[in-house]
Amino acid sequence: MTSPANARAVNADGPFYRRWVTRFAALDDGNILRVAFFALLAGTAAVLFVDYRELTAIEDTALPMPARPILPPAQTGPDSGPMPNVTTAPELLQQPLDIALGSAGELSLTGTIDPGAAERFASEIAARGEYVRTVVLDSPGGSVRDALAIGDLIHDTGLDTQVLAGALCASSCPLIFAAGKERLASPDAAIGVHQIYAGALSGTPQDNARMAGMAISDAQSITARILTSLTRSGVDPALWLHALETPPEQLYYFSGDEMVSLKLVTQIVQK
């Protein structure tokens, strides 16, 4: 006896999947292979699209702008005292380098030496250099190449440099300070160095990735430029030994006596 349910099961009006199975069974082998091929192709395209989106997201997050320490722990040297007290707000130090002309011919450089800072500095000197006498520094460092370029211009124009009490001049910033004709620093200024690292050599994540394979060669080349710059200004190049010996996550802060003995400063001033 055939029940109504059984009759529907063998009927074309039965469940929807039965009609699709019947149609698929009617296809010859060639059509089946073509259907399978295009289904596989569509699936592969979908997987590649998802992988591409994931890889793009990973690339965006895996190559961030290089982190530049604002105040890493001090590495105490043989003649070093306690870590200097930096009074500048960290928020100001983290901002891209701000260049501002103040009174008495003082041009203040405050913040991180970002890629392009040297061009902005050169533009400021070209526009108002006749009023500038002293470059006042308060920076955690940043791009070494920009710091060297700023230092070159300071040396060529015969400007003085200064770091005030409570101000910071660290990482690549001392390369700018060392370029001054007269180099004035407070005994309470925080002036420190550490090793060059890839993120400080350039600016963009793409450049940093490309530099990974030639980091040693590039670091040696930059070190040669640094020693040449220090020697040109009359600073004892032995100063940079402290940088070579100090890991990037730390800073070697110079004491007042060290700054004098290494000829990093021409005068210690109470200011």
N, C-alpha and C positions, 0 to 999 in steps of 0.2 A: 504494500500500500504506500502510495506516494503522498507525503504530507505537503501542505502548502509551503513549508520552509524548504523542503528538498526540491520542490518544483522551482522555487526562486533561485536555488543554488546553481542549477544547471541551465537556467534561463539567461538570455542576454541582458535581461533587466535585473540580474542579481547584483551582488556587491561590486562597487566601482573597480576594485583592483582586479576582478576577474576579467573585465573587459580589456584592461591593459595587458594582462598576461596573455590573453587570446591574441591580441594584436601583435605582441612581441614574438609569440610563437609562429606567427604567420610570416615573419621576416626571413629572408634567405640569409645564408651565412655571411655574404658580402655586406649586406646592410647592417647586420649585427656587429661586424667588426668596425664598420664606419661609425656607428653609434657609440661603441665602446671607445674608439679612438678620440672622438670629439669630446666625450665625457671626461676622458683622462686628460685631454688637453686643457679643458676648462678648469678641471681640478688643479692641475699644475699651475695655471695662470693665477688662480686664486691663492695658492700657497705662496708663490713668488711675490705676489702683491703684499700679502701679510708679512712675509719675511723682510721685504723692502721697507715697509713702514716701521717694523721693529728695529732694523739696522739703522735707519735714519734717526730714530729716537735715541738709540744707543750712542750714535756718533755725536749727536747734539749734547748728550750728557757726559760722554767719556772724555771730551776735550774741552773742559771749561777754561775760562781765562785763568792763567796761572795765579795761584794764591801767593801773595807776597806778605810775609809776616810783618805785623805792625810792631809788636813788642815781644819777640821771642826771649826766652830766658838768657841772661848774660852768662858768658863763659868767663870765669874769673881767671885772669892772667896773673903772672908772678908779681906784678906791681899794681894790680887792679884793686880798687876799692869796691864798695857796694854798687849795685846797679843804680845809675842816675835816676832821678825823679823826673819823669816826663809829665808836664802839666797840660800839654796840648790835647784837646779832646780827640779820642780815637776816630770819631766820625769825620773830623776834618782831615786827619791823616789818610783815611781810606779814600777820600775823594780824589779824582784826577787833579794833577798839579794845577794849582791856581796861581796865576802870575799877576801881581798887583803892585803898582807904583805908589809909594807913600811919600811922606815928607822927608826932607833932608837927603834926597837922592837915594833912598832905600827902595830896592825892588824886592818884594817878598815872594818867595817860592814856597808854597804850602801845599802838602798833599803828596800823593803817590806819583812818581815819575812814569806816566803812562806813555805808550807809543804815540809819537806825534808831539810830545812836550817840547822837544828841541826845536821843532818848526815854529811852535807858538812863541817860544822864548826868542828865537831869532827875529820874528815879526815884531815883537815888543821892542827889542833893541833897535831895530831899523826905524821904528816909528818914534820912540821916545828915549833912545839911548843917550842922547846928550844930557839928559837930566839924571841919569843913573850913575851912582858912585859905588854903591855897595849892594851886593846880592845877599839877602838875609834868608837863610835856609831853615826849613822845618818840615822834614820829609822822611818817611820810612824807607825810601829808595824805590826801586822799580826797574825800568828798562835801563840796562847798562849802556847800550849804544846811545840812547838819548842823553844819559848822564854825561858820557864822554863828549858828545857833540856840544852840550851846553857848556861843559868845562873848557872846550877848545875856544868857544866864542868869548867866554869870560877872560881867558888868558890873552887872546888876541886884542881885546879891547882894553886890557889893563884894569879891570874892575876888581874891587876888594870883595871878600866873602866874609860872612859872619854867622855864627850860631849862638843864640841867646840862651840865658838860663831857662831851664824847663823845656827847651826845644829839643827836637830829635833830628839827627842827621845820620841815618843808618844805611847799611847795605851799599847801594851805588851812590847815595847822596854824598859821602865823603870825597868821591871823585870830582864832584862839582866844587866842594869846599876847597879841595887841595889846589884847584886851578887859580884861586884868587891871588892877586898881587900882594895884598896884605890879607892875612887870614886871622880873623879875630874870633875868639871863642871864650865863653864863660866857663869857669871851672865847674859849674853846675849844668853845662850842656851835655846831652847824651849823644856821643859820636861813636859809632861802632861799625864793624865790618863782619862779613862772613863769606863763605864760598859762593862763587858764581853758580847759578843753576839755570837749566834750560829756559824756564819760564821768564827769567829776567833778561835773557839775551835778545828776545824779540818781543812780539806783542800778541799775535793772533794764535789761536789753537792750531790752525793749519800749519803755520810756521814752526810751532813747537813740535808737531808730529814729524815734520820733515827733518827737523834738526836732531831727532833722537839718534839717528845713525851716525852723526858726525859731531856729537856733543864734545868729545874729548878734543878733537882738532879745533873746533870752534872756540872752546874754552881757553886753549893754549894761545890762540890768536888774540883773543880779547885780553888775556893776561899780559901779553906782550905790549898791547896798546896801553893798558893801565900803567905798567911799569915805565913806559916811555913818557906818559903824561905826568906821572909823579916826579920823575927825574927832571923833566923840563921845568917844573915849578920849584925845584929845589927841595922837594920832600924826600926823605930817606925811603927808597923803595922797600926797605926791610919792613916797613909798615904793612905791606901786603902779605907778608908771611902770616900775620895774624888772621887775615881773611882766608888764606889757603888752609889753615889749620882748624878753622871753625866751621862746623856743619851748617847747612843752610837754615836749619830750624833754630839756630842759636845766634847770638851776637857777641862779639868781643868788643866791649866798651873800653875806650882809652881813658886812662887817668890824665889829669892835667900834666903831670910830670912826663908821661909817655908822649903826649902830644907835643910837648916842647922838645924832648930829646929826639923825636923822629922828625922834627921840623914841620909837623903837620900844621902847627899854628906859628904865626910870627909874633903874636901877642895874646896873653891871657888877660881878659878884661872882666871887671866886675859889673856885668850888665846882662 
